Structure formats: structure tokens, C-alpha cells
Amino acid sequence: MLRSLRLSSSTETLNLHPRSPPLQGNSAEGTPRSSTQPSPTVNLTHEYNLAVQTSSYGEIWSKIHTRNSSNRDPNQGQGDGEEEQQLSAQVLHPNRDCVQEALQHVRPNTLIRLVSSYFDHSENTSNLCLLLQDSVHRARSLYAPLHDLLDVLPLDSGSNSLTQSQCDRAFDIFLQFDRFNNPFTCPNSHNFHDMRRCFSQLKQQLDHCLYKCHSRVRRLRHATTGCAICLIGTVVTVAVAIASHALVAFVVTPFLPSLLPSKITKKERAQLAQLNAAAKGTYALHNDLDTIDRLVARLHTAVDGDKLLIRIGLDRGRDRHAIQEVVKQLHKNHPNFDHLLLDLEEHICLCFAGINRTRSFLLQEIHHHRSHSS
């Protein structure tokens, strides 16, 4: 699976990104645009580029960027609760109402409870992703005046490269930046810890259920095979004594279809499909949370580093040399910070896309099971 490959190491994950806006509808979902022979090694950059050019990714990107954040107060908390719920309903597919409507018409059992847990945990993950996207919006608002300043100030390292008016403007922007809080949570936030713990527990339960389901299928097949061999052997023995080889074939053949437990096999196959989908989705989401957590930790550290740098400059007053040194360092930090912000936004969208794929498949399986059971 793409995400499993993409998340196999933090170094690969954090550096494999296209540096262009997401494209919408330029390729089929998850389908490569070329028919080249598969390479013995996976090109993660190519696979990542394909993932961010799917139509589902583009739709999610558009929806979570609909809110204008240019004038948002960086110290403002997450948006209005009703607004967040509306956005969640637009981005999360199938949404909570669709899932609840489907689950209330199926008989509760271990499988349904596990699938329901996946729906709940994936919805909680999507809400966390929306909160993080809001943090990205607030970070852009926090840095917008600072980046506008850096765009017009010279990069000359000389102590007199800035005029006094430029120093005064920089000092005022530094004061404004210093007043605002870090928009990103502290590393190892309890939100991530609790969410990963939930997915880890769910994965263990799904794996245990998968093992039991596979064991039942194997026992059933072995028992069926044994019965078939015994019955066929008996029929052949009797038939050989009373008829020719042609009669043997005529007598044995009608027994074979009835020996295959078609209804039970379909049920087991449906259960395995749902369990596998939930287990893969759980594993992928757990890894997505690890990657997103690392990105948030790096962004939190980057903002704290800039705030410390600016605080040192402010402590020196309107000294041109001190401000010049701060500006010089901020120029160096700027590209990396923008890179990290885009990384986080892309991973949030990919996380949403993975959640929606698994939720859609599970709901489809539930509807399919209901239609065949009624």
C-alpha cells in the first residue's frame, strides 16, 4: 500500500513531496499514468506525486482550504464548533449519519463492533486533522507580516545594510510576532498519544479476529475435503463393482457441487474482506498519525526557535546590527518552515483520503451483506 511504503521511514516521508499546488482529476484514483514495466525498487517520490494528483485528494484539499484565514487572529482558538462540524461532514465520507443509519440495521456481533470502532476512531482522527489544519491557517497568519518583511529587506550581511526606518518596521513586526502563542501543540501531545493507543488496541483486536476467522475457514475446508474424499471413494468402489468407468463419472459428478459450502464460504469471505479492510485502514492511520505527529513536533520547534531568536533581538532594542542578524537568520529559516507547513497540509489530505477509502469500502460491505441477508 502506498501509505505503508511512504511511512516506512521518517526521513523518506518528510522529503518526498512535489512543490506545486495539488492537481485535480489528472489521473484515475490510484492508477499510474504510464504503463512502464514495474521497477525492482519502488520510486516513493513518483508514488507520492501520483497520490496527491488523485481527484479525491484534490477535492479534500479544496474543501479544507475554503475558509479564508488571511485575517485570522493567530491567538484565536479553533473555529466555531458548528462550523467545524459542517466542515467535517463535508470532508468525511461516508459521514457519521450514513454510518449510524447503516449500523442500526445490522445485527450486533464482534465484527460489527470492531468495524464500528474503526468508524469512531477514524472520525476522531479526521477531527484532529481539521484542528491541525486550523493550526496551519493560524501559523500562516502569524508569519504573514514577518514573511512580507523578509521579502523586501535586503540579504546583505553588512551591519549597515538596513536603514533605520527598516529597522523600526522590523522591530514593530517582531513585537507583534512575540505577542502571539505557538499555534502548534507541544511534542508528544496527549491527543496523538491517546489516538495512537486507540488504534494500537483496535489493530490487536482485529488481528485476533482475523486469525480466528482464517482458522475457521481452514478447518471448514479441511473437513469438507475429507468428507469429499471419503464419499467419492465409497461411490467409486461401489460403482466399479457394478458398472463401467463412464458410469463412475456419471455417479460421482452430481455429488461434487453439494459438497462445497457455498453459503458459509461467502459469509466467511465477506467477514475476511471487512476485517482486512479495517485492519489495513487501522495500520495506515496509526502510521499517518506517527508521521503527522513528527511534522507537528518539528513545526512547534521551528516556531519556538523563531520566537526565541526574535526575543533575543527585541532584548537589544532597535539596534540595527542586532536586527540585521535576526533578519539574516530568519531568511535562512523561512524556506524550511514553508516546506514543513506544506508537508503537514499534504499529509492531512492524504490521511483524509485514506480514511474515506476504508470507510466507503466498509459501508459498502455492510450494505452488501444486508441485501443478501434480507
HURASUL-V100601 format. One record per pair of residues at least 24 apart in sequence whose ideal C-beta (glycine too) atoms are under 8 Angstrom apart, sorted by the first residue. I is the first residue (numbers start at 1). J is the second residue. D is the distance in Angstrom with one decimal. If there is no record, write none. Layout:
i=I j=J d=D
i=I j=J d=D
//
This chain:
i=1 j=280 d=6.6
i=1 j=284 d=6.5
i=2 j=30 d=7.4
i=2 j=47 d=5.3
i=2 j=48 d=7.8
i=2 j=50 d=7.9
i=2 j=51 d=5.6
i=3 j=284 d=4.7
i=3 j=287 d=6.5
i=3 j=288 d=6.6
i=3 j=350 d=7.0
i=3 j=354 d=5.9
i=4 j=283 d=7.3
i=4 j=284 d=6.6
i=4 j=287 d=6.9
i=5 j=42 d=5.7
i=5 j=44 d=6.1
i=5 j=47 d=6.5
i=6 j=44 d=6.1
i=6 j=47 d=7.0
i=6 j=48 d=6.1
i=6 j=51 d=7.7
i=7 j=284 d=7.9
i=7 j=287 d=4.0
i=7 j=288 d=6.9
i=7 j=290 d=7.0
i=7 j=291 d=5.5
i=10 j=291 d=7.1
i=10 j=294 d=5.6
i=12 j=44 d=5.7
i=13 j=291 d=5.2
i=14 j=291 d=7.7
i=14 j=294 d=7.2
i=14 j=295 d=6.9
i=14 j=298 d=7.9
i=14 j=343 d=6.1
i=16 j=44 d=5.1
i=16 j=45 d=4.8
i=16 j=48 d=4.7
i=17 j=48 d=6.6
i=17 j=339 d=7.8
i=17 j=342 d=6.9
i=17 j=343 d=5.9
i=17 j=346 d=6.1
i=18 j=48 d=7.3
i=18 j=49 d=5.1
i=18 j=52 d=6.4
i=19 j=342 d=7.6
i=22 j=52 d=5.3
i=22 j=53 d=7.0
i=22 j=57 d=6.0
i=22 j=58 d=5.3
i=22 j=61 d=4.8
i=22 j=346 d=7.8
i=22 j=349 d=7.4
i=23 j=52 d=7.8
i=23 j=53 d=4.7
i=23 j=58 d=6.5
i=24 j=55 d=6.0
i=24 j=58 d=3.0
i=24 j=59 d=7.0
i=24 j=61 d=7.9
i=24 j=62 d=7.4
i=25 j=55 d=4.4
i=25 j=58 d=6.4
i=26 j=53 d=5.0
i=27 j=53 d=5.4
i=27 j=54 d=6.5
i=28 j=54 d=7.8
i=29 j=54 d=5.1
i=29 j=55 d=6.5
i=29 j=56 d=6.2
i=30 j=54 d=6.5
i=51 j=350 d=6.1
i=51 j=353 d=7.6
i=52 j=346 d=6.0
i=52 j=349 d=7.4
i=52 j=350 d=7.2
i=54 j=353 d=7.0
i=56 j=353 d=4.9
i=56 j=356 d=6.6
i=56 j=357 d=7.7
i=57 j=349 d=5.4
i=57 j=350 d=6.8
i=57 j=353 d=5.3
i=60 j=91 d=5.9
i=60 j=349 d=4.8
i=60 j=352 d=4.7
i=60 j=353 d=6.1
i=60 j=356 d=7.8
i=61 j=345 d=7.8
i=61 j=349 d=5.2
i=63 j=87 d=7.1
i=63 j=90 d=5.3
i=63 j=91 d=5.2
i=64 j=91 d=6.2
i=64 j=130 d=7.1
i=64 j=133 d=5.2
i=64 j=348 d=7.3
i=64 j=349 d=7.2
i=64 j=352 d=7.8
i=67 j=137 d=7.0
i=69 j=137 d=3.5
i=69 j=138 d=7.2
i=69 j=140 d=6.3
i=69 j=141 d=5.8
i=70 j=141 d=6.9
i=70 j=144 d=7.2
i=71 j=141 d=7.4
i=72 j=137 d=5.9
i=72 j=138 d=6.1
i=72 j=141 d=4.7
i=73 j=138 d=7.9
i=73 j=141 d=7.2
i=74 j=138 d=4.7
i=74 j=139 d=7.4
i=74 j=141 d=4.9
i=74 j=142 d=3.8
i=74 j=180 d=4.4
i=74 j=181 d=7.5
i=74 j=183 d=6.0
i=75 j=138 d=7.9
i=75 j=179 d=7.9
i=75 j=180 d=5.3
i=75 j=181 d=5.6
i=76 j=138 d=6.8
i=78 j=131 d=5.5
i=78 j=134 d=5.0
i=79 j=134 d=6.1
i=84 j=127 d=7.5
i=84 j=130 d=6.1
i=87 j=130 d=6.2
i=88 j=123 d=7.7
i=88 j=126 d=6.2
i=88 j=127 d=6.1
i=88 j=130 d=6.1
i=91 j=126 d=6.7
i=91 j=130 d=7.4
i=91 j=352 d=5.9
i=92 j=123 d=6.4
i=92 j=126 d=4.9
i=92 j=352 d=7.5
i=92 j=355 d=7.1
i=92 j=356 d=6.9
i=92 j=359 d=7.5
i=93 j=356 d=4.7
i=93 j=359 d=6.8
i=93 j=360 d=6.4
i=94 j=359 d=5.7
i=94 j=360 d=6.3
i=94 j=363 d=5.1
i=96 j=123 d=6.2
i=98 j=363 d=6.6
i=99 j=359 d=7.3
i=99 j=363 d=6.5
i=102 j=363 d=5.7
i=102 j=366 d=5.1
i=102 j=367 d=6.4
i=102 j=370 d=7.8
i=103 j=366 d=7.2
i=105 j=370 d=6.2
i=106 j=366 d=6.1
i=106 j=369 d=7.2
i=106 j=370 d=6.3
i=110 j=209 d=6.2
i=111 j=209 d=6.8
i=111 j=271 d=5.8
i=111 j=274 d=6.3
i=111 j=275 d=6.8
i=114 j=202 d=7.0
i=114 j=205 d=5.9
i=114 j=206 d=5.8
i=114 j=209 d=6.2
i=114 j=275 d=7.5
i=114 j=278 d=6.3
i=115 j=274 d=6.0
i=115 j=278 d=5.6
i=115 j=362 d=5.6
i=115 j=366 d=7.4
i=117 j=202 d=5.5
i=117 j=205 d=7.8
i=118 j=202 d=6.5
i=118 j=278 d=4.6
i=118 j=281 d=6.3
i=118 j=282 d=6.2
i=118 j=358 d=7.3
i=118 j=362 d=7.0
i=119 j=359 d=6.5
i=119 j=362 d=7.3
i=121 j=195 d=7.4
i=121 j=198 d=5.2
i=121 j=199 d=6.1
i=121 j=202 d=6.2
i=121 j=282 d=7.6
i=121 j=285 d=7.4
i=122 j=281 d=7.0
i=122 j=285 d=6.4
i=122 j=355 d=4.7
i=122 j=358 d=7.0
i=122 j=359 d=6.1
i=124 j=195 d=6.6
i=124 j=198 d=7.7
i=125 j=195 d=6.2
i=125 j=285 d=5.7
i=125 j=288 d=7.8
i=125 j=289 d=6.9
i=125 j=351 d=7.0
i=125 j=355 d=6.5
i=126 j=351 d=8.0
i=126 j=352 d=6.3
i=126 j=355 d=5.8
i=128 j=191 d=5.9
i=128 j=192 d=7.9
i=128 j=195 d=6.4
i=129 j=292 d=7.5
i=129 j=348 d=4.7
i=129 j=351 d=5.7
i=129 j=352 d=6.2
i=132 j=292 d=6.8
i=132 j=296 d=6.5
i=132 j=344 d=6.8
i=132 j=348 d=6.1
i=133 j=345 d=7.0
i=133 j=348 d=5.6
i=135 j=183 d=4.6
i=135 j=184 d=5.4
i=135 j=185 d=7.6
i=135 j=296 d=7.7
i=136 j=183 d=7.9
i=136 j=341 d=5.8
i=136 j=344 d=6.1
i=136 j=345 d=5.8
i=136 j=348 d=8.0
i=138 j=183 d=4.1
i=139 j=183 d=4.6
i=139 j=184 d=7.0
i=139 j=299 d=7.1
i=139 j=303 d=7.0
i=139 j=341 d=6.4
i=140 j=341 d=7.0
i=142 j=177 d=6.8
i=142 j=180 d=5.3
i=142 j=183 d=6.3
i=142 j=303 d=7.8
i=143 j=177 d=8.0
i=143 j=337 d=7.1
i=145 j=173 d=5.1
i=145 j=176 d=6.4
i=145 j=177 d=7.4
i=146 j=173 d=5.9
i=146 j=177 d=5.7
i=146 j=330 d=7.0
i=147 j=334 d=6.4
i=149 j=173 d=5.3
i=149 j=327 d=7.9
i=150 j=327 d=6.9
i=150 j=330 d=6.0
i=150 j=331 d=5.7
i=150 j=334 d=5.9
i=153 j=327 d=5.6
i=155 j=328 d=7.5
i=155 j=331 d=6.0
i=157 j=324 d=7.7
i=157 j=328 d=6.1
i=158 j=324 d=7.8
i=159 j=320 d=6.8
i=159 j=321 d=4.7
i=159 j=324 d=6.0
i=160 j=320 d=7.0
i=161 j=324 d=6.4
i=162 j=320 d=5.7
i=162 j=323 d=6.5
i=162 j=324 d=5.4
i=162 j=327 d=7.2
i=164 j=318 d=7.9
i=164 j=320 d=6.8
i=167 j=318 d=5.8
i=167 j=320 d=4.9
i=167 j=323 d=4.8
i=167 j=324 d=7.9
i=168 j=318 d=6.3
i=170 j=323 d=5.2
i=170 j=326 d=7.7
i=170 j=327 d=6.3
i=171 j=313 d=7.9
i=171 j=314 d=7.3
i=171 j=317 d=7.9
i=171 j=318 d=5.1
i=171 j=323 d=6.3
i=174 j=310 d=4.7
i=174 j=313 d=6.0
i=174 j=314 d=5.5
i=174 j=323 d=7.8
i=174 j=326 d=7.2
i=175 j=314 d=6.7
i=177 j=306 d=7.7
i=177 j=307 d=7.2
i=177 j=310 d=5.7
i=178 j=307 d=6.6
i=178 j=310 d=5.7
i=178 j=311 d=6.1
i=178 j=314 d=6.2
i=182 j=300 d=6.0
i=182 j=303 d=4.7
i=182 j=304 d=6.0
i=182 j=307 d=7.1
i=183 j=303 d=7.1
i=184 j=296 d=5.4
i=184 j=299 d=4.8
i=184 j=300 d=4.1
i=184 j=303 d=6.3
i=185 j=296 d=6.3
i=185 j=300 d=6.7
i=186 j=300 d=6.3
i=187 j=293 d=7.9
i=187 j=296 d=7.7
i=187 j=297 d=3.9
i=187 j=300 d=6.2
i=187 j=301 d=7.5
i=188 j=293 d=7.8
i=188 j=297 d=7.5
i=189 j=293 d=7.6
i=189 j=296 d=7.5
i=192 j=289 d=6.0
i=192 j=292 d=7.7
i=192 j=293 d=4.4
i=192 j=296 d=7.7
i=195 j=289 d=5.7
i=196 j=286 d=6.0
i=196 j=289 d=5.4
i=196 j=290 d=7.1
i=196 j=293 d=7.9
i=199 j=282 d=5.3
i=199 j=285 d=5.8
i=199 j=286 d=4.2
i=199 j=289 d=7.1
i=200 j=286 d=6.5
i=202 j=278 d=7.9
i=202 j=282 d=5.3
i=203 j=279 d=6.5
i=203 j=282 d=4.8
i=203 j=283 d=6.1
i=203 j=286 d=6.7
i=206 j=275 d=5.9
i=206 j=278 d=5.5
i=206 j=279 d=4.3
i=206 j=282 d=6.2
i=207 j=279 d=6.5
i=209 j=275 d=5.7
i=210 j=272 d=7.3
i=210 j=275 d=4.9
i=210 j=276 d=7.0
i=210 j=279 d=6.2
i=213 j=268 d=6.6
i=213 j=271 d=5.6
i=213 j=272 d=5.7
i=213 j=275 d=6.2
i=214 j=272 d=7.4
i=216 j=268 d=6.7
i=217 j=265 d=7.9
i=217 j=268 d=5.1
i=217 j=272 d=7.4
i=220 j=261 d=6.5
i=220 j=264 d=6.6
i=220 j=265 d=7.9
i=220 j=268 d=7.4
i=224 j=259 d=6.2
i=224 j=260 d=6.9
i=224 j=261 d=6.2
i=227 j=259 d=6.6
i=228 j=256 d=7.3
i=228 j=259 d=4.6
i=231 j=255 d=6.3
i=231 j=259 d=7.2
i=266 j=372 d=7.7
i=270 j=365 d=6.4
i=270 j=368 d=7.2
i=270 j=369 d=5.7
i=273 j=365 d=5.9
i=274 j=362 d=6.1
i=274 j=365 d=5.0
i=274 j=366 d=7.8
i=277 j=358 d=5.7
i=277 j=361 d=5.0
i=277 j=362 d=5.7
i=277 j=365 d=7.3
i=278 j=358 d=7.1
i=278 j=362 d=6.4
i=280 j=358 d=7.2
i=281 j=354 d=7.0
i=281 j=355 d=7.3
i=281 j=357 d=7.8
i=281 j=358 d=3.3
i=281 j=359 d=7.9
i=281 j=362 d=7.9
i=284 j=354 d=5.3
i=284 j=358 d=7.7
i=285 j=351 d=7.1
i=285 j=354 d=6.9
i=285 j=355 d=6.7
i=288 j=347 d=6.8
i=288 j=350 d=7.2
i=288 j=351 d=4.4
i=288 j=354 d=6.7
i=289 j=351 d=8.0
i=291 j=347 d=5.8
i=292 j=344 d=6.8
i=292 j=347 d=5.4
i=292 j=348 d=6.9
i=292 j=351 d=6.7
i=295 j=340 d=6.4
i=295 j=343 d=5.6
i=295 j=344 d=4.6
i=295 j=347 d=6.4
i=296 j=344 d=6.8
i=298 j=340 d=5.7
i=299 j=337 d=7.6
i=299 j=340 d=5.2
i=299 j=341 d=7.0
i=299 j=344 d=6.6
i=302 j=333 d=6.9
i=302 j=336 d=7.1
i=302 j=337 d=5.3
i=302 j=340 d=6.4
i=305 j=333 d=7.2
i=306 j=330 d=6.7
i=306 j=333 d=6.2
i=306 j=337 d=7.6
i=309 j=333 d=8.0
//
